[in-house]
Amino acid sequence: MKTRITLVLSLFLSLTIVDCCLADGPRIVFQRLSHDYGKVFSGQTVLAEFDFQNDGDSTLKIEGLTASCGCTKAVEGNKEIPAHGVGKITAEFDTIGLKAGRKEKSIYVKTNDPVTPVVKLTLLADVVKDLSVSPPSLNKKVSSIVEPVVFPIDITDMTSERYRIVDASTVEGEAEVSLDPANLTLEPKSTSHLNLFLKLKPEANRSFYAGRIRLKTDHPHESEIEVPFLVKVDNAR
């Protein structure tokens, strides 16, 4: 009996010591580790707040935030949270340029918590596109770029509303873009044809040109459609 009491007492003391040790230092505890935005229209930027608290007995320091891609970023409030204090991290999810479908992105929160120095926050969204471009990327091989490079594309309006393609430009600004027709009206639930004329700036010994064409629309959410392009010059010299 005496041996059993001794063992129980030893176990109790061991657990107490471990618990005390675990309580030392800052401890970051999030109310949730993921957020599902649900249906998000392409072109929208949505926000989510992740609340957390410092369950430790010393100041918690937010040392850094990193995102899994450029479409995601995070902003913290206070970088130092006292013991038993609270804070929050605001996550921004930009859908411009993303393809339609289920998306999962991550934000990593680095702190001085010795037990959990890095916490992963997960962002989920179902990106919906009303306007789709085919082909989704443009590639062409040419012998020279004296003349504008022509890219035929199809644009499908999957809604019951009419929208217009009102302008076009290149994101990098190194090329001029014109459209034929200049002002295209997209008919509801149908596909329309459009020619893109890309006028590039000749440069000696340059063998390829790469960038993104930005189509501007009057759609309330998808005001811009980005289409990557690659032009290879065969006889560059």
N, C-alpha and C positions, 0 to 999 in steps of 0.2 A: 504494500500500500504506500509505504514511504517512498519507494522507488518511483511509483506511478505519479505521485504528487510532485516529486522532483522533476520528472520529465515534463509534465504539464507546465510547471512553473518556468522551466528553462525555455520551452517553446513559446510561452507567453512573452518572456523577456526578449527573446530573439525577434519575434514579430514586432514588438514595440520599438526595438532598436532600428529595425529595417524601416518601419513607418516613419520614425523620426528622421532617419537619413534621407528618405525620399521627400520629406517635406522641406529639406534645405534647398535654398536657391529659388529662382523663378520657375513657374510652371504655366505654360500656355495651354488653355483649354478652349476649343471652339464649340459653339453651340451646334454647328453643323459643318461638315467638310465638303459638301457638294451643293450645287444649285442647278436646277433644270429650268431654263428660260421658256421651255415649251416651243411653240411655233413662233419663229422670228422671220420676218420678211428680209430677203437679201437687200443689203444696203443700210439696214438699221444698225444702230449701236445701242446695246442694252447694258444695264448696270445691275449689280447685285451686291449686297452688303453682307459680310461675314463678321458676326459679333464674337468676341472672345473675352476671356477674363484671365487674370493672373492669379492662379490658386496657390502660388508659392509665398515665401516669406521675405523675398527681396525683389528689387526692381527688375522687370522684364524689359529687355531691349529688342526692338525690331531692327535687325542688322541688314536685311536686304530682302527684296522681292524680285523674283524672276518668273518669266512666262514661257510657256512651251512654244509660242509662235508670236509673230508680230501683230496678229489680230487681237491679241489679248494683253491687257496691262492692268496693273493694280496700283492703288494709292492708299497709303496707310494714314491714319489720323496721327495721334501722338506716337512718337517713336519710343518713348519710355513710359511704362505703365507700372505704377507702384504695386506693392503687395495687395492682393484682393481688389485691385482696380480693374476697370474694363476698357476695352478698345474695340476698334472695328477696322476692317480692310474692305475697300470698295473695289470690286472687280469690273472691268470694262471689256465687253466682247463686241468687236467690230466685225460685221459680216460682209463688208465690201470685198468683192473679189472671190468670195467663197462659193464653191459649188453647192448645189442643192443637196439636202440629205442630213442625216444625223451627224452632229459634230461633238467632239469631246476635246476640251482644252484644259490645261492645267496651270496653276500658279503655285510657286513654291515660296513659302515664308520661312526665312532664316532668322533665328533668335538666339539668345544666350541661355535658353533652357537646356540644361545639361542632359536631361533625359530624352527630350524630343527637340533636337536643334533645328530640324527642318520639317515643316508640315506641308502636305500637299492638299491644295484646294482644287476641286474638279468643277468645271463648267460644262454644262450640256445644253444643246439647242438643236431644234429641228429647223434647218434653214430652208425657206420656201422661196422659189423664184417664179414670178409671174411671166417674166420675159427671158427667153433662152436663146442663145446664139449657137449656130452650127456652121462650121466646125468651131469648137471652143477655143482653139489656138490656130494661128495662121502661119504657114510655112511655105516658102517659095525659093527656088534657085533661079537666078537670073545671070545673064552674061554681062550686063552693065546696069547702072542705075541712072542712066541719062534720062530715061522716061519714067514716069510714076509707075510703081508696082501696083497691080490691080489684084484685089482680094474679093472674090464673090462670097457672100455670106447669106444665110437664112436666119431670120428672126421670127420666133414663134411667140404669139400673144396667147397665153393660156387662160386669160380672163374673159369676162363678158363685156369688157370696156375697150374703147379705142384709145390707143396711146400713140405718141409721135416720137420719132427720132429727130431731134432738133439741131444737133451739132456733133462734131467729133474733133478730137485732138489727141496728141500723144502725151503720155504722162511725163516722159523725160523732156519733151519739147524739142527734140532734135530732128523732127520730121513734120511735114505738113500733111494734113489729111483732108480729103474732100469726099463728098458722098454723091452717089447717083442712085436714086433721086436725092435731091438736096434736102427735102423735107418728106420723110416717109411716114405715112399713117399706117399703123398696125391694126389690122382688122381683128375683131374678137375671135378667139378660138381658131386662129388660122396662122399660116406661115407666109411671111413676106420676104421678097428678095431685095438685096441691097449690094451695091458695089462700093468697095472702099478703095480710094486711090491714095497711095502712100508715096509722097515725094521726099526722097532721102537726100541728104547733103553728101555729095561725092567727096571721098577722102582717099588719098593715095595709099596703096597697100592694105586697105581695109577689106577683109574677106567676108565679114558678116555684120549685119545690123540686127539688134534685138531690142525689144521694148514692149510697151503696152499701149494699145489704142483705147481711148476712153470715149464711148458713145454716150451722149447726153440725151435723156428722155424727159417727158413730162409726167412720168409715173411718180406718185406721191412717195413711194418707198425706194424704188429702184431708179433713182434719178441718174445714175451712172452705171454703165456696163463696161467692164474692163476686159479686153481681149488681147492676150499676148501675141506677139508676132516675131518671126525670125526670117530674115532675108539673107541668103548666101550668095556671094558674088563669085562666079566661076573664074573669071580672068582678072582678078584683082592684082594690080601692079602699081 
